[in-house]
Amino acid sequence: TASNDKNICLYLFGVAQPFATLINHTNTVCALAQGLDTKVLFSGSWDQSARIWNNLDVNSESIELKGHEAAVWAVCALKSGKYATGSADKNIFIWNPKGERLVVLKGHTDCIRGLVGLEDGSLLSASNDASIRHWSETYDCLREFHGHSNYIYTIALNPALGDVFVTGSEDNTIRLWSV
């Protein structure tokens, strides 16, 4: 779980007490995603940073990803072994596992709220500008999707349906899309 108490609590299924608390963020933790393997967690925070947490246990260490100028509201691991962060600063950063920023993706005109890595190595981003962008593995914008009339708060894949993804928006709609 992530919280406005700046902490991430890790639980075992069916156990009420956390087995570990991750404490290095300095403001609300608002985004979580699985890392590149099951023992890695990726987090984003209002403290304008993201963290890669390795070896999830009581002594878990993290790699801090700094550079955004506003809250990091979206995080995801990419099939290429890299990480992506989306921020209220309207930018998407691509990072290597060492925490070095590699690329800045620009194009959205408002906050980035959701990121999803696709099987082919490409990336989908959802924004408060009511658009979704499809970025290639080489970080070119391949396509923009329009249809929502307000902020898009979430984006997720539906692997059972192939290249279908779903978005949820403040316009009171949930939409299914095909890449």
Disulfide bonds with the S-S distance in Angstrom:
none
